[in-house]
Structures are given as structure tokens and as C-alpha cells.
Amino acid sequence: MSDMHFTVLPSRGLSGRLRVASDKSISHRSVILGAIADGTTRIENLLEGEDVLATVDAFRKMGVEIDRDDREGQPAYTVNGVGMDGLRPPDGPLDLGNSGTAFRLIAGLMSAQPFASTLVGDESLSKRPMSRIIEPLAKMGARIDSSDGRPPLRIAAADGLCGIRYRLPVASAQVKSAILLAALKADGETVVVEPRATRDHTETLLAGFGYPVSVSGPEIRLEGGHSLTAARVEVPADLSSAAFFIVAALIAPDSRLRLDSVGINPRRTGILDILERMGADIRLENRRWQGGEAVADLVVSSSELAGCDISGADVALAIDEIPVISVAAAAAKGETVIHGAEELRVKESDRISTVAQGLERLGIGVRERPDGMTIRGGRFHPGEIDSHGDHRIAMAFSVAALVAGGPVRIRNCRNVATSFPNFTDLAAETGMRISVDDGGAGGAGSGSRD
């Protein structure tokens, strides 16, 4: 397949009112829990990106009926749950594509099933380490075979799992969630202890589906053997997707954007805290609750940003947003130091390295370190960068191009469709001058805007 490339021209005066892509984390978890609940779950505003659709396809292969339902004028999915014991053995491997979230969470669930399964991913996912889920799942009694701790994972039929107490060596919502999903069918109580707070969508949704879960400080407790009851889930807009437009409006002169119904779960708002320390003008209006999650409309205006220190605690609450925060830092006055971010080295790309290389190619001074980088604000030059097939890198540098001295070409952008299928269309609506070269292959977000 030919790849997709973006070319972005400098722009100013971004404006408009948008609803960005729905929250990917909540979308994955809603499908997973709905599939093993009793009854029919309705999920409104499910993210229809490739990552989430891979999760939908995986459960269809295990006998779960999942239908797209637009009767009420908005995209919605109905998941006819099969209960905790109703999944069927798939005919072949479950292919989770590029989605590390789906892979780790479903691996946890499969570890407790009475049938064998194999989980595979694309070339990028197959390079990502899975030992951090294999270790705790094995302690629970799961039998998982892998190649050097990387996909594919071959999971044997469970012979009864037992609850454990497990302290996460690295703050990771994906690892925490994999353990909790395995614990649903384990004997006894499972306790997960977090070194730092991470996103808590799994715990929130478990409670929403009627499963008893206890959270006390850094400890999450769950006893196996209960059931889930179907629920109605309304997925808010994704703060991680909104992040690109937030930074775009902050750094492009004379800009003002309104982003509707964005999830502002306190475990996800690290980016807002960091940007506000940098001097960002971001107002939260119309705060409310939607499907058990806090949401608000964000109004963002151009701002003079200043560098700041970003700690490991900040990173834990903004892990997916660090690439675009780095772009904000490069457009700010002074120096920004990011540390405690070693987890970024095992994402879709080594995000510390790919961000640093991209900034350097556009003329920004960067010093890379094992756990982060130091960025000195400056002027972006025109140029060409390689996103290394990482959707967040591609979108972050599309934002950087707004204040470059000329065109910026970003290679290997096809995976933007995994998390934000209509990114280029929304970008064009705001006034960004972005064009797409997809080699004639078509696909989501392939329409050019000049």
C-alpha cells in the first residue's frame, strides 16, 4: 500500500467550533465490557478509527453481535453482550492492528478464558514490549508464550486464575487494565498498586457496568466472580485529539477555537495543567457530566507561551500529549525540560527520539536524554520530517508547520486514521492549509484542502 503524506503551510487566524474525535480509551473499554456484560449495551459516539474497529472485529470473531445503529441521528453501536462466560473461541488469530491499548487489554481478558487464543498486530505493534503484562498475568496463573516478550502472544486455555497483589513498576493504565480484566474471572481479590495516578477509565466504566471495584489512593481492588450489566455509554470527545487543536490555536497568531464536549477526567488533564503553566489562554465552559465522565467546552485563544519544567508526575497524566506539548515548547520563549518520560520510548515509535529528530530538522534546539529532552524555543524552519508511521507524531508536526517559515512535509501519515480519521478535514475547517498526498489510494481523511 502506498503511504500518505501531509504538506502543511503556515497559517494564522484559526477559528471555528469543532467536535474532535471521540475518546479512544473509553471507546475500546466500552466495547470490551459491553461484550462480556449481560444484556445489550448502546455506545453513542464510538470512535470509528482503525484501532477501535479492530477491537470491534475481535469480539465479533468471538461470537459477539455488534451492530452500527444510527436511528437517533448519530453514530451508535449496540453490543449484544454474551455474559462473563459466553465468548467463543475465534477461528484464527485476533488481529489488533496498530492498537497497543486493544492488544494489552484483550490479552488480559483472554488470559482468563477457557479456550486458547493468539493475538497479533501490525509490523509496528509487533515491535512493542509486552513483558510488562505477561509478568503479572503469569503470576495470576496465565500461560502466555511470546517471541522475546513481543507479539504475537499465544495464550493457553485458562486453568483457573487467582487474584494477586501487584505493584506496577511503571505507571501504565494499559497494564493496570489488563490485570483488572483478567481479575474479573480470577478466584479471590486482586489489588493493583500504582506508583503514580494514571487514567482511570477502566475503573469508572466497570462501576458503570455494575461491577464492584474499590479505589483507595493508589490501590485498586477487585474481587473476581461478579457480573456486568449492560449500560448506555456516551463517549465524550477525546482530550488527546483535542490537544492538537488546542496547541494549534495557542501558537497560530490571531486564533480562537471552541472545542465541544471534551472529556476532562482529572486523570487526563495533565496537558491543560502544563499549558496553563506555560501561559496558555484556555477557558473551560459548560462543565457537565456525560456518561459518568466530566466534560466541558474548551475555548482556546492565541497566547504567548513560556517554557516550563515537566516532571514525571506531569507525564503520567499527559503521556499521549507529550509530542504536541513538545511543539508548544518549541514555539515558546525559553527552555522546557521534560523528564520522567521513558515510557515514550515504547509507544508506536520511540517518541522521544522521533520528536527530537523532527524538531531538529525544523531548526529547533533539542537535547535528548534517556527519560526526556530539553527543548529551547525558537523559530521553525520549513522542511521535511518522517513521522515513522506514528499518528501522534504526524499530527503534532502538522501543528508545528503553522508557524514555520514555509511548507512542512510530513511523511508516513496513514496511521492517523487509527485514532483521528477526520483530522485533515477538521484542520481545514479551522483554516489550516493542509494537503494530503495518498498516492491515489483514497481512504479516511484523504481529501485535499489548500
C-alpha positions in Angstrom: 0.0 0.0 0.0 1.3 3.4 -0.9 1.7 5.7 2.1 0.1 9.0 2.9 2.0 12.3 3.3 0.9 15.7 4.6 2.1 19.1 3.4 1.2 22.0 5.7 1.6 25.7 5.0 2.0 28.4 7.6 -1.4 29.7 8.8 -2.9 32.3 11.2 -6.3 33.3 12.3 -7.6 29.7 13.1 -11.3 29.9 14.1 -14.3 27.7 14.4 -16.3 25.4 16.6 -15.4 21.7 16.5 -16.2 18.3 18.0 -13.0 16.4 17.7 -12.7 12.6 17.5 -14.3 10.6 20.3 -12.2 9.3 23.2 -10.3 6.2 22.1 -9.6 4.9 25.6 -13.3 4.9 26.5 -14.3 3.5 23.1 -12.1 0.5 23.5 -13.2 -0.2 27.0 -16.9 0.3 26.3 -16.8 -2.4 23.6 -14.8 -4.8 25.7 -17.1 -4.5 28.8 -20.2 -4.4 26.7 -19.2 -7.7 25.0 -19.0 -9.6 28.3 -21.9 -7.9 30.0 -25.4 -9.3 30.4 -27.8 -7.5 28.0 -27.5 -5.0 25.2 -25.1 -2.1 25.6 -25.6 1.1 23.5 -22.5 3.1 22.8 -23.0 6.6 21.3 -20.2 8.5 19.6 -17.9 5.5 19.4 -14.6 6.4 17.8 -14.7 4.8 14.3 -10.9 4.8 13.9 -9.0 1.7 12.8 -7.8 0.9 16.4 -11.3 0.7 17.9 -12.7 -1.1 14.8 -10.1 -3.7 15.4 -11.5 -4.2 18.9 -15.0 -4.5 17.5 -13.8 -7.0 14.9 -12.0 -9.1 17.6 -15.2 -9.6 19.6 -17.3 -10.3 16.5 -14.9 -13.1 15.9 -15.6 -14.4 19.4 -19.4 -14.6 18.8 -20.5 -11.1 20.0 -23.1 -9.4 17.8 -22.1 -5.8 17.4 -24.2 -3.5 15.1 -23.9 0.1 13.9 -27.2 1.8 14.7 -27.9 5.4 13.5 -31.6 5.5 14.3 -31.3 8.5 16.6 -29.4 10.7 14.2 -25.9 10.0 15.5 -23.5 7.1 15.0 -24.1 4.5 17.7 -23.2 0.8 18.2 -25.2 -1.8 20.0 -23.3 -4.6 21.7 -25.3 -7.7 22.5 -23.3 -8.9 25.4 -22.7 -12.7 25.9 -22.0 -12.5 29.6 -18.8 -13.3 31.5 -18.7 -16.9 30.2 -20.1 -16.5 26.7 -17.2 -15.7 24.5 -16.5 -18.3 21.8 -13.1 -19.5 20.5 -12.1 -17.5 17.5 -11.4 -19.3 14.2 -8.0 -17.7 13.9 -5.7 -15.1 15.4 -7.2 -11.9 16.7 -5.5 -9.1 14.7 -5.4 -5.8 16.7 -3.6 -3.9 14.0 -1.7 -0.9 15.4 -3.5 -0.7 18.8 -1.4 -1.3 21.8 -4.4 -0.5 24.0 -6.6 -3.1 22.5 -3.7 -5.6 22.5 -2.9 -5.3 26.1 -6.4 -5.1 27.4 -7.7 -8.0 25.3 -4.6 -10.1 26.3 -5.7 -9.6 30.0 -9.3 -10.8 29.2 -8.1 -13.7 27.0 -5.8 -14.9 29.8 -8.9 -15.9 31.8 -10.8 -17.7 29.0 -11.3 -21.5 28.9 -10.0 -21.6 25.3 -6.7 -20.8 23.6 -6.2 -17.6 21.6 -3.5 -15.9 19.6 -3.1 -12.1 19.5 -1.2 -10.5 16.6 -0.6 -6.9 15.4 0.9 -5.0 12.5 4.6 -4.5 12.0 4.9 -1.6 14.4 2.9 -3.3 17.2 4.9 -6.4 16.8 8.0 -4.5 18.0 6.4 -3.2 21.2 7.2 -4.9 24.5 4.5 -7.0 26.2 6.6 -8.4 29.1 5.0 -5.9 31.5 1.6 -7.5 31.0 2.9 -11.1 30.6 4.6 -11.0 34.1 1.6 -10.1 36.2 -0.7 -12.3 34.2 1.6 -15.2 34.6 1.6 -14.6 38.4 -2.2 -15.0 38.2 -1.8 -18.3 36.5 -2.0 -17.4 32.8 0.1 -19.3 30.4 1.4 -17.0 27.7 4.0 -17.7 25.0 5.7 -15.0 23.1 8.8 -14.2 21.0 11.1 -12.3 23.3 8.2 -10.6 25.1 6.7 -9.2 21.9 3.7 -10.1 19.7 2.3 -12.4 18.7 1.1 -13.7 22.0 -0.2 -17.3 22.2 -2.4 -17.6 25.3 -3.3 -21.1 26.5 -6.8 -22.0 27.8 -7.0 -20.9 31.4 -7.0 -23.5 34.2 -8.3 -21.1 36.8 -6.6 -17.7 37.6 -6.0 -16.5 41.2 -6.1 -12.9 42.5 -2.8 -11.2 43.2 -1.4 -8.1 44.8 0.7 -6.3 42.2 2.6 -3.1 42.4 3.1 -1.6 38.9 6.8 -1.0 38.3 5.9 1.8 35.8 2.7 3.9 35.8 0.6 2.4 33.0 -3.1 2.4 32.6 -2.9 -0.3 30.0 -1.1 -2.7 32.3 -3.4 -1.9 35.1 -6.4 -2.5 32.9 -5.0 -5.8 31.6 -4.7 -7.1 35.2 -8.2 -5.9 36.2 -9.8 -7.6 33.1 -8.1 -10.9 33.9 -9.2 -10.5 37.6 -12.9 -10.5 36.6 -12.7 -14.3 36.3 -10.0 -14.9 38.9 -10.5 -16.5 42.3 -10.2 -14.1 45.2 -9.2 -10.4 45.3 -6.8 -8.7 43.0 -5.1 -5.5 44.2 -3.2 -3.2 41.8 -1.0 -0.5 43.3 0.0 2.4 41.1 3.3 4.3 41.5 1.6 7.4 40.0 -2.0 8.1 39.1 -3.0 7.1 35.6 -6.2 7.4 33.6 -9.0 5.6 35.4 -11.5 4.9 32.6 -11.4 1.1 33.3 -12.4 1.6 36.9 -15.0 4.2 36.1 -16.6 2.0 33.4 -16.5 -1.2 35.5 -18.6 0.7 38.1 -20.9 2.0 35.3 -21.5 -1.6 34.2 -22.4 -2.5 37.8 -19.2 -4.4 38.7 -17.9 -3.7 42.3 -14.5 -2.1 42.3 -12.8 -0.2 45.1 -10.3 2.6 44.7 -8.4 3.9 47.7 -5.5 6.2 47.0 -3.0 4.2 44.8 -4.8 0.9 45.3 -7.5 -0.6 43.1 -9.3 -3.6 44.5 -11.5 -6.0 42.6 -12.9 -9.4 43.5 -13.5 -12.0 40.8 -16.8 -13.7 40.1 -19.3 -10.9 39.8 -21.1 -10.0 36.6 -21.5 -6.9 34.4 -24.9 -5.4 33.4 -25.4 -3.7 30.1 -25.2 0.1 30.1 -25.6 3.1 27.9 -22.3 4.8 27.2 -22.0 8.3 25.6 -18.3 8.7 24.6 -17.0 12.3 25.0 -14.6 14.0 22.6 -11.0 12.9 23.2 -8.8 15.4 25.1 -5.8 13.7 23.4 -7.3 14.5 20.0 -8.3 18.0 21.1 -4.7 18.6 22.2 -3.6 19.1 18.6 -6.2 21.9 18.0 -5.5 23.4 21.5 -1.8 23.8 20.7 -2.6 25.0 17.1 -4.9 27.8 18.4 -2.3 28.8 21.1 0.7 29.1 18.7 -1.0 30.4 15.5 -1.4 34.2 15.7 -4.9 35.7 15.9 -6.6 32.4 16.6 -9.6 31.3 18.6 -11.2 27.9 18.7 -14.1 26.3 20.6 -13.9 22.6 21.1 -17.2 21.0 22.2 -17.9 18.2 24.7 -14.3 17.3 25.5 -13.6 14.8 28.3 -11.9 16.5 31.3 -11.4 13.4 33.5 -8.9 14.7 36.2 -6.6 11.8 35.3 -6.4 13.1 31.7 -6.0 16.8 32.1 -2.2 16.9 32.6 -1.9 18.8 29.2 -4.2 21.6 30.4 -2.2 22.0 33.6 1.1 22.1 31.7 -0.1 24.5 29.1 -1.6 26.8 31.7 1.8 26.9 33.5 3.2 28.0 30.1 0.8 30.9 30.0 -2.0 29.4 27.8 -5.4 31.1 27.5 -7.7 28.1 27.8 -11.2 28.5 29.3 -13.5 25.6 30.3 -17.1 26.4 29.8 -20.4 24.5 30.2 -18.9 21.9 32.6 -21.2 18.9 33.0 -21.3 15.1 33.4 -21.8 12.8 30.3 -21.9 9.0 30.7 -20.1 9.1 34.0 -17.3 11.3 32.8 -16.7 15.1 33.3 -16.9 17.1 30.1 -16.6 20.7 29.1 -16.4 23.0 26.1 -12.8 24.4 25.7 -12.3 27.9 24.3 -8.7 28.4 23.3 -7.0 31.7 22.1 -3.6 32.6 20.8 -1.1 33.0 23.7 2.5 34.0 24.4 3.9 30.8 25.9 6.9 30.4 28.1 9.0 27.3 28.8 8.5 25.2 31.9 9.6 22.1 33.8 7.6 19.0 33.0 8.0 16.2 35.6 7.3 12.5 35.6 4.1 13.1 37.5 3.0 15.5 34.7 3.9 13.0 32.1 1.8 10.2 33.7 -1.3 12.4 33.2 -0.3 13.6 29.7 1.6 10.6 28.2 -0.1 10.7 24.8 0.1 14.5 24.5 3.8 14.9 25.1 4.6 15.1 21.3 2.3 18.1 20.8 3.3 19.6 24.1 6.8 19.5 22.8 5.7 21.5 19.8 4.2 24.1 22.1 7.5 24.2 24.0 9.4 24.7 20.8 7.2 27.7 19.9 7.5 29.1 23.5 10.1 31.5 24.8 12.9 30.0 26.9 13.6 26.4 27.8 11.4 23.4 28.6 12.7 20.4 30.3 10.8 17.1 30.1 11.9 14.2 32.3 10.4 11.0 33.7 9.1 10.2 30.2 11.0 7.0 29.4 7.6 5.3 28.7 7.5 7.3 25.5 10.3 5.1 24.1 8.0 2.1 23.7 5.0 3.7 22.1 4.1 3.5 18.3 7.5 4.9 17.8 10.3 6.0 20.2 8.5 9.3 20.7 11.4 10.9 22.5 13.7 10.2 19.5 11.2 11.0 16.8 10.1 14.3 18.4 13.7 15.3 18.9 14.7 14.4 15.4 11.7 16.2 13.9 12.2 19.4 15.9 15.9 19.4 15.0 15.1 19.1 11.3 12.9 22.1 11.6 15.6 24.2 13.2 14.7 23.9 16.9 17.4 23.2 19.5 16.8 19.9 21.4 18.9 17.9 23.7 17.7 14.3 24.1 18.1 12.3 27.3 17.1 8.7 28.2 14.0 9.9 30.0 13.1 13.0 28.1 14.5 16.1 26.4 15.4 19.7 26.8 13.8 22.0 24.2 14.8 25.6 23.5 12.1 27.7 22.0 12.9 29.2 18.6 11.6 29.7 15.0 10.5 26.7 13.0 12.1 26.4 9.5 10.4 24.8 6.6 11.5 21.2 5.9 10.5 17.6 5.7 10.2 15.1 8.6 9.3 11.4 8.9 6.6 10.5 11.3 7.8 6.9 11.4 4.2 5.8 11.0 3.2 7.3 14.4 -0.1 9.1 14.2 0.6 11.5 17.1 3.9 12.5 15.6 2.3 13.2 12.2 -0.4 15.4 13.8 2.0 17.2 16.2 4.2 18.3 13.3 1.2 19.4 11.3 0.6 21.8 14.2 4.3 22.9 14.2 4.0 23.7 10.5 1.5 26.5 11.3 4.3 28.8 12.5 7.1 27.5 10.2 8.9 29.8 7.7 7.4 27.8 4.8 5.9 24.5 3.9 6.5 21.4 6.1 6.1 18.0 4.5 5.4 15.1 6.9 5.9 11.6 5.6 4.2 8.3 6.6 0.9 9.7 7.9 -1.5 6.9 7.0 -1.8 5.7 10.7 -3.5 9.0 11.6 -6.7 7.0 10.7 -6.1 4.8 13.7 -7.1 7.5 16.2 -8.4 10.5 14.3 -10.0 9.6 10.9 -11.2 13.1 10.0 -8.2 15.1 11.3 -7.4 16.7 8.0 -11.0 17.7 7.3 -11.4 19.4 10.7 -8.0 21.0 10.3 -9.1 22.5 7.0 -12.3 23.8 8.6 -10.3 25.8 11.1 -8.2 27.5 8.4 -5.2 25.2 8.5 -3.7 24.9 5.0 -3.1 21.2 4.8 -3.0 19.0 1.7 -2.8 15.2 1.6 -0.9 13.0 -0.9 -2.2 9.5 -0.5 -0.7 8.0 -3.7 -4.2 7.7 -5.2 -5.2 5.1 -2.5 -8.0 7.1 -1.0 -9.2 6.4 2.5 -10.2 8.3 5.6 -9.0 11.9 5.7 -7.6 11.8 2.2 -9.4 14.8 0.7 -7.0 17.7 0.0 -7.5 21.2 1.3 -5.4 24.0 0.1 
